[in-house]
Amino acid sequence: MQLQSIVTTPATVGNVITDEEAGALARTTVNLFKAWNLTDLEACVLLGGMSARTWARWKTGAKEGSVGRIDRDLRTRMAHLMGIHKGLRYLFTEPARGYAWIRKPNATFGGQSALDLMLRGEISDLSAMREWLDAERGAW
C-alpha cells in the first residue's frame, strides 16, 4: 500500500483587521448599538471602557469616517460584536426579536441577560457570547 500525500490548507486565523475594515466596523457598531437601544454607558463598557467623549465623537463622526485611531483590542471587540449580531440574525428571522433578546433574562445565563454578561467588560465575555450563539445555531 502506498501512502498518499496530504494537501494542506494554510490557516487564515488571526488575519489583521485593516484600518479601512476597522472604520467600517466602527460605523456598523454605532448603528448596531442604536438597534440594541444601548445607553452611552453600556456602549462605552462594551467597547472596552471607551471614554464618553470618544463615544460621542464616534456617534457624530462615524458617518464621515472620522472616528480616529482604533487599536487592536477595540477592533477585536467590534469583530466579536458583529459575530454576535450575525448569530442573532441567524437565530431570529425578525431582527427586532434578536435586538430585544440581548436584554431579556435567560435561564441559561442564570437569569441574567446576554447584555448583562457582556457588560462585565472583558473581551472574553464577548467571545464567550459569540461562541454560545454559534453553538446554538449549529455553526462549528
C-alpha positions in Angstrom: 0.0 0.0 0.0 1.3 3.4 -0.9 0.5 6.4 1.2 -0.9 9.5 -0.5 0.3 12.9 0.4 -2.0 15.2 2.2 -2.8 18.6 0.8 -2.8 21.2 3.5 -4.7 24.5 3.5 -2.9 27.5 5.1 -4.6 28.8 8.2 -6.3 32.2 8.0 -6.8 32.5 11.7 -5.5 35.8 13.1 -5.9 37.9 10.0 -5.3 41.5 10.8 -8.2 43.9 10.6 -7.1 46.7 8.3 -7.7 50.4 9.1 -10.4 50.5 6.4 -12.2 47.5 7.9 -11.9 49.0 11.4 -13.5 52.2 10.1 -16.4 50.1 8.7 -16.7 48.2 11.9 -16.9 51.5 13.9 -19.7 52.8 11.6 -21.6 49.5 11.9 -21.1 49.3 15.6 -22.7 52.7 16.1 -25.7 51.5 14.1 -25.8 48.2 15.9 -25.8 49.9 19.3 -28.7 52.1 18.2 -30.6 49.0 17.2 -29.8 47.4 20.5 -31.0 50.6 22.2 -27.9 50.8 24.4 -27.1 53.7 26.7 -23.9 55.6 26.2 -22.5 54.0 29.3 -23.3 50.5 28.1 -21.7 51.3 24.7 -18.6 52.5 26.4 -18.3 49.4 28.5 -18.8 47.1 25.5 -16.1 49.0 23.7 -13.5 48.3 26.4 -14.0 51.4 28.6 -14.1 53.9 25.9 -14.5 57.5 27.2 -17.9 59.1 26.9 -16.2 61.9 24.9 -14.7 59.5 22.4 -18.1 57.7 22.1 -19.8 61.0 21.4 -17.3 61.7 18.7 -17.9 58.3 17.2 -21.6 58.8 17.1 -21.3 62.1 15.2 -18.2 61.3 13.2 -18.7 57.6 12.2 -20.7 58.5 9.1 -17.8 60.8 7.9 -15.2 58.2 8.8 -13.6 60.4 11.5 -13.5 58.1 14.4 -9.8 58.3 15.0 -7.2 55.6 15.7 -8.7 52.2 16.5 -6.4 49.8 18.4 -6.2 46.1 18.1 -8.3 45.5 21.3 -11.1 47.7 20.0 -11.0 46.0 16.6 -11.3 42.6 18.2 -14.2 43.8 20.4 -16.1 45.1 17.4 -15.5 42.0 15.4 -17.0 39.9 18.3 -20.0 42.3 18.4 -20.6 41.8 14.7 -20.3 38.0 15.2 -22.9 38.3 18.0 -25.1 40.3 15.7 -24.7 37.8 12.9 -25.6 34.9 15.3 -28.7 36.7 16.4 -29.7 37.3 12.8 -29.4 33.6 12.1 -31.4 32.6 15.2 -34.2 35.2 14.8 -35.9 35.8 11.4 -37.3 39.0 12.8 -34.4 41.4 13.5 -36.4 43.2 16.3 -36.7 39.9 18.2 -32.9 39.5 18.1 -32.3 43.1 19.2 -34.7 42.7 22.1 -33.2 39.2 23.1 -30.0 40.7 24.4 -31.9 42.4 27.2 -34.2 39.6 28.2 -33.4 37.4 31.2 -32.3 34.0 30.1 -32.4 30.8 32.3 -29.3 29.6 30.5 -27.4 32.5 31.9 -28.7 32.1 35.4 -31.5 34.6 34.9 -29.2 37.3 33.5 -29.5 38.7 30.0 -26.8 38.4 27.4 -26.2 42.1 27.7 -25.6 41.6 31.5 -22.9 39.1 30.7 -21.3 41.2 28.0 -21.3 44.3 30.3 -18.8 42.6 32.6 -16.4 44.3 30.2 -13.9 41.7 29.2 -13.1 40.6 25.6 -13.6 37.1 26.8 -17.2 37.9 27.7 -17.9 39.0 24.1 -16.1 36.0 22.8 -18.0 33.6 25.0 -21.3 35.1 23.9 -20.3 34.8 20.3 -19.3 31.1 20.8 -22.6 30.4 22.6 -24.7 31.9 19.8 -22.6 30.0 17.2 -23.2 26.7 19.1 -27.0 27.5 19.4 -27.3 28.0 15.7 -25.3 24.9 14.9 -22.2 26.5 13.5 -18.8 25.0 14.1 
